[in-house]
Amino acid sequence: MNRSFLFIYLFVSLLSGSAWAQTRQIRGKVVAMEDGGALHGVNIVVEGTTRGVTTDLDGVYTIELEQSDNSLVFSFIGYATKRVAIGNQTLINIELASDTKELDELVVVGYGVQRKSDLTGSIGSVKGSDLIKIPSFSAEQALQGKIAGVQIASPNGAPGSAPVIRIRGVGTLNNSSPIFVVDGVILDDITFLNSGDIESMEVLKDASATAIYGSRGSNGVIIVSTKSGKMGEGVQVSISSEYSLQRLSKQINLLTGEEFAKVVNVLTPGTFNNTSIVPSTNWQDQIFINWVPIQNHQAAVSGSSGKYSFYFGASYFKQDGIISKSGYDRVSIKLNNTYAISKSVKVGNNLTIAPDNRQNAADVVPIAYRAWPTSVPYTANGAFAEVLGAGNPLAANEYNNSSSQRFRAVGNAYIDVSFLKNFLFKSSFGFDLSYGKTKSYTPTFFVSPTQENLTSDLGVSTDENKT
């Protein structure tokens, strides 16, 4: 009997050691070499792969590695890229030096195109090819870590939600958010846009942006140029497909049932007779799903024929939420046309159509944080149990039924007339149209006297925007 037990123990230990050896964890901090300040949004990528992470607000990062991984690449706009061999290290702290090379690339500014080295204002530029190197959920998130002074964060983690963008800190106008200019059309967000359809993004970061866009540009301006066909170019076709999984990176450490019961007994003696046998429910485990899929499929064709050039792109994006009954999917169709009437006159149009669907979960995270861990989610017969503290978060989500659909069309038509030397006259008409509908339904239910709904509720709301 003892020999059998010893054999099983050694066998399990070997399996555990083998499983542990397949992955390892590296952590560290990235700072600027000049002043030692923490760098937020630095890209850390395993060399030769697309696996990577970004540093947090304190410049700290943690990355899971496979045994075959040999080196990490640290990159951040405005700083020199650094490659570091991993070896047997578990802590890798990095100092990045400023990259002072002068760039002569052309960038789009308010009234035209200039060399970057000729600009007096502060501007950051990212090419479309750089945006798609690392998979991202939106065009805004694709900017993360690519332009110095631009911070991007997701406010609530809901699928399809627009990230919060701050350029050089918090401003006092327009909720501190920058404005977007997509092919000449001024917008508040670009969640409808597929990052694969973007040719370039320029970020105007200082007060010079207000000279053209007024107070709306006081928090910065992000100029987006979408892809178009090029004269003399043959037909080009591109197809890409991405599928990935996501999960909650970290849970908040809360008290176990026994620890919570002991605290309650200190405040209210005698509440729990035996704290060692009380239930212990991790409500975060109950509401969060471990692995959920994200997929993005896109195809594009571009080219020209005589005086006509075109670009057509179509994409489908779908993201399931880490909370049950939440999700987002979007179809995006992009069409750019240009026709040269003569050597000096050109007309064209840009159009993006993007219908989307969103399933909205109940706001159960605050409920889960306040729910007593000494309560259980279900009764013996499978019904939702009464939960002290803030109610049963599983019941709150189950009886919540909310979904929304939105249709958005953004585009413009323009005419370009070039005459004299280096002089271009452009007249354009832009529009941003959207229509949305939200439906919600709550049935009658009873979980506890403090968590019940005696009459069913049905609601429908619509919103429409024309600019």
C-alpha positions in Angstrom: 0.0 0.0 0.0 2.8 2.4 0.9 4.7 1.6 -2.2 1.7 2.2 -4.4 1.1 5.5 -2.7 4.8 6.5 -3.2 4.7 5.6 -6.8 1.5 7.6 -7.4 3.0 10.5 -5.5 6.2 10.5 -7.6 4.3 10.1 -10.8 2.0 13.1 -10.1 5.0 15.1 -9.0 6.8 14.5 -12.3 3.7 15.4 -14.2 3.3 18.6 -12.2 7.0 19.5 -12.7 6.7 18.8 -16.4 3.6 21.0 -16.7 5.2 23.8 -14.7 8.3 23.7 -16.9 6.4 24.4 -20.0 5.8 28.0 -19.1 7.6 30.6 -17.0 6.9 34.2 -15.9 9.1 37.3 -16.4 8.3 40.6 -14.8 10.0 43.9 -14.5 9.8 47.7 -15.0 10.6 50.0 -17.9 11.9 53.5 -17.3 13.4 56.4 -19.3 17.2 56.5 -19.3 17.2 60.3 -19.0 15.2 60.8 -15.9 14.3 57.4 -14.6 10.6 58.1 -15.1 8.2 55.1 -15.6 7.1 54.5 -19.2 3.4 53.6 -19.7 2.4 51.7 -22.8 5.7 50.2 -23.8 5.3 47.2 -26.1 7.1 44.1 -24.9 6.9 41.3 -27.6 8.5 37.9 -27.6 10.9 38.1 -30.6 9.7 36.2 -33.6 6.1 36.1 -32.4 3.0 38.3 -32.0 2.7 37.5 -28.3 3.3 40.4 -26.0 2.1 42.8 -23.3 2.3 46.5 -22.5 3.5 48.2 -19.3 1.0 49.7 -16.9 0.8 53.2 -15.5 3.8 52.5 -13.3 5.9 51.0 -16.1 5.5 47.5 -14.7 4.9 44.4 -16.8 4.4 40.7 -16.4 4.6 38.3 -19.4 4.2 34.5 -19.7 6.8 32.7 -21.7 7.3 29.4 -23.2 10.6 27.4 -22.7 11.6 28.0 -26.4 11.4 31.8 -26.0 14.9 33.4 -26.1 14.5 37.1 -26.2 12.2 40.1 -25.6 11.9 43.2 -27.7 11.0 46.5 -26.0 9.7 49.3 -28.2 8.1 52.7 -27.6 7.6 55.7 -29.8 10.2 58.3 -29.2 12.7 55.8 -27.8 15.2 53.4 -29.3 14.0 49.8 -29.6 15.9 47.4 -27.2 16.3 43.6 -27.6 17.1 41.6 -24.4 18.2 38.0 -24.1 16.1 36.2 -21.5 18.4 33.4 -20.3 17.5 32.3 -16.8 16.3 35.7 -15.7 12.9 36.1 -13.9 13.3 39.9 -13.3 14.2 42.1 -16.3 14.3 45.9 -15.6 14.9 48.0 -18.7 16.0 51.6 -19.4 15.1 53.0 -22.8 17.1 55.8 -24.4 15.5 58.6 -26.4 15.6 58.2 -30.2 16.7 61.5 -31.6 16.9 60.6 -35.3 15.3 63.2 -37.5 12.5 61.9 -39.6 11.7 63.2 -43.1 8.5 61.2 -43.5 5.4 63.0 -44.8 2.6 63.5 -42.3 -0.9 64.9 -42.7 -1.6 68.1 -40.9 -4.7 70.3 -40.8 -4.3 72.0 -44.2 -2.1 69.6 -46.1 1.0 67.4 -46.0 4.4 68.4 -44.7 7.8 66.8 -43.8 7.9 65.9 -40.2 11.2 67.7 -39.7 9.7 70.9 -41.0 6.9 71.1 -38.3 7.2 73.4 -35.3 4.2 71.8 -33.5 4.3 68.4 -31.7 3.0 65.6 -33.9 3.1 61.8 -33.8 2.6 59.6 -36.8 1.8 55.9 -37.2 1.5 54.0 -40.5 -1.3 51.6 -41.1 1.1 48.8 -41.6 2.4 49.3 -38.0 -1.2 49.4 -36.6 -1.9 45.8 -37.7 1.4 44.2 -36.5 -0.1 43.4 -33.1 -3.8 42.3 -33.1 -6.1 44.9 -31.4 -9.8 45.1 -30.8 -10.2 48.6 -32.3 -8.4 51.3 -34.2 -8.0 53.4 -31.0 -6.4 50.5 -29.1 -4.0 50.0 -32.0 -2.4 53.3 -31.1 -1.4 52.0 -27.6 2.4 52.4 -27.1 3.0 53.8 -30.6 3.0 57.5 -29.9 4.7 59.2 -26.9 2.4 61.1 -24.6 -0.8 59.2 -25.8 -2.4 57.0 -23.1 -5.2 54.6 -23.9 -7.3 52.6 -21.4 -10.5 50.7 -21.5 -13.0 52.2 -18.9 -15.2 49.2 -18.2 -14.0 46.2 -20.3 -17.4 45.8 -22.0 -17.1 44.3 -25.5 -17.0 47.0 -28.2 -16.7 49.9 -25.7 -14.7 52.9 -26.9 -11.4 53.3 -25.0 -10.5 56.5 -23.2 -7.7 58.4 -24.9 -5.7 61.1 -23.1 -3.1 63.1 -25.0 -0.6 64.7 -22.6 -2.8 64.3 -19.6 -6.2 65.6 -18.6 -7.7 68.7 -20.2 -10.7 70.9 -19.2 -12.8 70.8 -22.3 -14.8 68.0 -24.1 -14.2 65.5 -21.3 -10.5 65.7 -22.0 -11.0 63.6 -25.1 -9.4 64.4 -28.5 -11.3 64.7 -31.7 -10.9 62.5 -34.7 -10.7 63.7 -38.3 -11.4 60.8 -40.7 -10.8 61.8 -44.3 -11.8 65.3 -43.5 -14.9 64.5 -41.3 -14.7 65.5 -37.7 -15.9 62.8 -35.3 -16.0 62.0 -31.6 -14.9 58.3 -31.9 -13.8 55.8 -34.5 -15.2 52.6 -33.0 -16.9 51.8 -36.3 -13.6 51.8 -38.2 -11.6 48.7 -39.0 -7.9 49.2 -38.3 -7.1 47.3 -41.5 -8.6 50.1 -43.6 -6.3 52.8 -42.1 -3.5 54.2 -44.2 -2.0 56.4 -41.4 -2.8 58.2 -38.2 -1.4 61.5 -37.1 -1.7 62.9 -33.6 -1.5 66.7 -33.2 -0.6 67.1 -29.5 -0.2 70.7 -28.7 -2.0 74.1 -28.9 -1.3 74.4 -32.7 -4.2 72.1 -33.2 -6.6 74.8 -32.0 -5.5 77.1 -34.8 -7.5 74.9 -37.3 -10.0 73.1 -35.2 -10.7 75.7 -32.5 -11.5 74.7 -28.9 -12.6 71.2 -30.0 -8.9 70.5 -30.7 -7.7 71.7 -27.3 -7.3 68.1 -26.1 -5.5 67.0 -29.2 -6.5 66.0 -32.7 -6.1 62.5 -34.3 -6.2 62.7 -38.1 -7.0 59.4 -39.8 -6.4 58.8 -43.5 -8.0 55.6 -44.9 -6.7 53.5 -47.6 -7.4 54.2 -51.3 -6.4 52.9 -54.7 -3.3 54.3 -56.4 -3.2 55.4 -60.0 -1.2 53.0 -62.2 -1.5 50.2 -59.6 -2.8 46.8 -60.6 -5.5 45.0 -58.7 -4.3 43.9 -55.2 -6.2 41.6 -52.9 -5.6 41.0 -49.2 -7.3 38.6 -46.9 -6.6 38.1 -43.2 -8.2 36.2 -40.3 -7.5 36.4 -36.6 -8.9 34.2 -33.7 -7.8 34.7 -30.1 -8.9 34.1 -26.6 -9.1 36.5 -23.7 -9.6 36.3 -20.0 -9.6 38.5 -16.9 -5.9 39.1 -16.2 -6.2 39.5 -12.4 -8.9 39.2 -9.7 -9.2 41.5 -6.7 -8.1 39.6 -3.5 -11.2 39.4 -1.2 -11.8 37.7 2.1 -12.7 34.0 2.1 -15.9 32.9 3.8 -14.1 32.0 7.0 -12.1 35.2 7.1 -15.2 37.3 6.4 -17.1 35.4 9.2 -14.4 36.2 11.7 -14.5 39.9 10.8 -18.3 40.0 11.2 -18.1 38.2 14.5 -15.7 40.9 15.8 -18.2 43.6 14.7 -21.3 41.6 15.7 -20.4 38.8 18.1 -22.4 35.6 17.7 -23.4 36.1 14.1 -21.6 32.9 13.0 -21.4 30.0 15.6 -18.6 28.1 13.8 -16.5 30.2 11.4 -14.6 27.1 10.2 -17.5 25.5 8.5 -19.2 28.4 6.8 -19.5 28.4 3.0 -16.8 30.2 1.0 -18.0 31.5 -2.4 -15.7 33.4 -4.7 -18.2 35.6 -6.5 -15.6 36.7 -9.1 -15.3 33.1 -10.2 -19.1 32.9 -10.4 -19.5 35.9 -12.7 -16.4 35.9 -14.9 -15.8 33.4 -17.7 -12.2 32.2 -18.0 -11.6 32.1 -21.7 -13.8 33.8 -24.4 -13.1 34.1 -28.1 -12.4 37.2 -30.2 -12.3 37.0 -34.0 -11.6 39.4 -36.8 -11.9 38.6 -40.5 -11.2 41.1 -43.2 -10.7 41.2 -47.0 -9.8 44.1 -49.3 -9.3 44.8 -53.0 -7.8 47.9 -54.5 -6.5 49.0 -57.9 -7.0 51.4 -60.8 -8.1 51.5 -64.4 -7.3 54.5 -66.5 -8.3 57.6 -64.6 -10.2 55.7 -62.0 -8.9 54.2 -58.8 -10.7 52.3 -56.0 -10.4 50.6 -52.6 -13.1 48.2 -51.2 -12.8 46.6 -47.8 -15.1 44.4 -45.8 -14.5 43.1 -42.2 -16.4 41.2 -39.5 -15.4 41.6 -35.9 -16.9 39.6 -33.0 -16.0 39.7 -29.3 -17.6 37.7 -26.5 -17.6 39.2 -23.1 -16.0 37.7 -20.0 -19.4 38.1 -18.2 -22.3 36.0 -19.4 -24.9 37.6 -21.7 -22.4 40.2 -23.0 -20.9 40.5 -26.5 -20.4 42.6 -29.5 -20.2 42.1 -33.3 -19.7 44.6 -36.1 -19.6 44.5 -39.9 -17.6 47.3 -41.5 -17.7 48.0 -45.3 -15.3 50.6 -46.7 -15.4 52.1 -50.2 -13.0 54.8 -51.5 -13.2 56.0 -55.2 -11.2 58.6 -57.1 -11.7 59.8 -60.6 -9.2 62.2 -62.4 -11.2 64.4 -64.7 -8.0 66.1 -65.9 -4.4 66.6 -64.8 -5.5 69.3 -62.4 -9.0 68.3 -61.3 -9.9 65.2 -59.3 -13.2 64.1 -57.7 -13.8 61.3 -55.2 -15.7 59.9 -52.3 -15.1 58.0 -49.1 -17.8 55.9 -47.4 -17.8 53.6 -44.4 -21.0 51.7 -43.4 -20.9 49.8 -40.1 -23.9 48.1 -38.5 -23.2 46.5 -35.1 -25.0 44.5 -32.4 -24.3 44.6 -28.7 -25.6 42.4 -25.9 -25.5 44.2 -22.5 -24.9 42.3 -19.3 -26.1 43.7 -16.0 -23.7 45.7 -13.9 -22.8 42.8 -11.7 -19.2 43.5 -10.8 -20.0 45.9 -7.9 -22.6 43.4 -6.7 -20.1 40.6 -6.7 -17.6 42.7 -4.7 -20.2 43.5 -2.0 -21.8 40.0 -1.9 -21.1 38.1 1.3 -18.7 35.1 0.6 -20.6 33.2 3.3 -23.6 33.0 1.0 -24.1 30.4 -1.8 -25.3 31.1 -5.3 -28.0 28.4 -5.5 -30.4 26.6 -3.1 -30.6 22.9 -2.8 -33.3 22.7 -5.5 -31.3 24.8 -8.0 -33.1 28.1 -7.5 -31.2 31.4 -7.0 -30.3 31.7 -3.3 -30.6 34.9 -1.2 -27.3 36.6 -0.9 -26.5 39.0 1.9 -24.7 42.2 1.2 -25.9 43.4 -2.2 -28.0 40.6 -3.6 -27.2 37.6 -5.9 -25.1 38.8 -8.8 -26.0 35.7 -10.9 -29.7 36.3 -10.5 -29.2 40.0 -11.3 -27.6 39.1 -14.6 -30.0 36.2 -15.5 -33.1 38.4 -15.2 -31.5 41.3 -17.1 -32.1 41.2 -20.9 -30.7 44.1 -22.9 -29.5 44.4 -26.4 -28.8 47.3 -28.8 -28.4 47.6 -32.5 -26.8 50.6 -34.3 -26.3 51.5 -37.9 -23.6 54.1 -38.8 -22.6 55.7 -42.1 -19.6 58.1 -42.3 -18.2 59.6 -45.5 -17.6 62.5 -47.7 -17.5 63.7 -51.3 -14.8 66.0 -52.5 -13.2 67.8 -55.5 -9.4 68.7 -55.7 -8.2 71.4 -58.0 -4.5 72.0 -58.3 -3.1 75.1 -60.0 0.0 77.3 -59.8 2.9 75.6 -58.0 2.3 73.8 -54.7 -1.2 75.1 -54.5 -4.2 72.8 -54.0 -7.9 73.8 -53.6 -10.1 71.2 -52.0 -13.9 71.4 -51.3 -15.6 68.6 -49.6 -19.0 67.7 -48.0 -18.9 65.3 -45.1 -21.6 63.5 -43.1 -22.0 61.3 -40.0 -25.3 59.4 -39.8 -26.2 57.0 -37.1 -29.4 55.3 -35.8 -29.6 53.1 -32.8 -32.2 51.0 -30.9 -32.0 49.5 -27.5 -34.4 46.9 -26.1 -34.6 45.7 -22.5 -36.9 43.2 -20.7 -37.0 42.2 -17.1 -39.5 39.4 -16.1 -41.2 39.0 -12.8 -39.0 37.1 -10.3 -38.4 36.7 -6.6 -35.0 35.9 -5.0 -35.4 37.6 -1.7 -37.4 40.5 -0.2 -34.7 42.8 -1.3 -34.2 41.3 -4.8 -37.5 40.9 -6.6 -39.5 42.3 -9.5 -43.3 42.1 -9.1 -44.2 43.3 -12.6 -42.4 42.6 -15.9 -40.8 45.5 -17.6 -40.3 46.0 -21.4 -38.5 49.0 -22.8 -37.5 50.3 -26.2 -35.5 53.4 -26.9 -34.1 54.9 -30.1 -31.5 57.6 -30.9 -30.6 59.3 -34.1 -27.7 61.5 -35.1 -27.2 63.5 -38.3 -24.2 65.7 -38.8 
